[in-house]
Amino acid sequence: MRMLPMNQNPDLPLNKYVERFYRGKVRDVFFLKNGKLLMVASDRLSAFDSILPLPIPGKGALLNSLAAFFLEKAKNICPVWLESLPAPQVSVGKACNPIPIEMVVRAYLAGHALRTYQSGQRTLCGLTLPQGMLPYQAFNHPIITPATKAQQGHDEDISKEEIIEQGILTQQQWNQMASIALQLFEQGQALAARRGLILMDTKYEFGWYQNTLMLMDEIHTPDSSRYAYADDLKPGISPRQLSKEFVREWLMEQGFQGKEGQSIPNMTNQVVERIFERYAELHRALTGQEPPSREALTSEQILTLIQEASES
């Protein structure tokens, strides 16, 4: 079991409560022996499947807060994994068996879809894209462009047909997931519209919990979603990015796209603050509230939360 570096605390024997530990690009996940999951949203920042050299203080708590806000709204559409937020950076909920597919829903030609389109390709995840589209132009209706959920390396585009042929999902399961994803996206777009924003695209992850399809991870945050101000989104013109896309754009300007032989550029404190402020801007725009405190949890505080979640 791969564990976080933590100070020894004889009152909190970790192995008593934790079955296994997983460190993702930006989250530390403790699988508890009582069947629950405790997830710590770190301040690490990932782009192009690489972790950037400096953390963004306060990012984890901000994203965790936003995710909880939207997961609560999602409960009227489907079961969700989240049960509580015992601290701004920490979520506790049901440990699901993940389905290794990201359900990416797109309403606009942006991000990966735009880069694919500009390369000359007109097929994405088995779907044919219309000719003559401009950057940031809306599709006639939202489309689903799934991707494999890679444990290491890059996620890969995959079609609905390949998902079913490979036995990842049955046709019925795909239909259920696709229907829920589109409903969640419609809800997310409506919530954004009330705040003068447009949800351009996003991704959803699902898993099985006691044979029930359940929404996992986080939803509708700047790490998984692309937002723009409604009055700033016009075909052919790049809008102000209220998502992690602006981080990718900065990296590309520095000559980095996560490709072999490329080095992650240096980050200054000014870049760190600029990134956090863009996240904070979206938090304020979506919730009307200031982001949570930027103070990080100590190892001892995390251990205490693990004990409380294990005994609840």
Secondary structure, DSSP 8 states (H G I E B T S, - for coil): ---------TT--GGGTEEEEEE-SSEEEEEETTSEEEEEE-S--EETTEE-SS--TTHHHHHHHHHHHHHHHHTTTS-BSEEEEEETTEEEEE--EEEEEEEEEEEES-HHHHHHHHTT--EETTEE--TT--TT-EEEEEEE--EE--SSS---B--HHHHHHTTSS-HHHHHHHHHHHHHHHHHHHHHHHHTTEEEEEEEEEEEEETTEEEEES--SSTTT-EEEEGGG-BTTB-----STHHHHHHHHHTT-SS-TT-------HHHHHHHHHHHHHHHHHHHSS---------HHHHHHHHHHHHH-
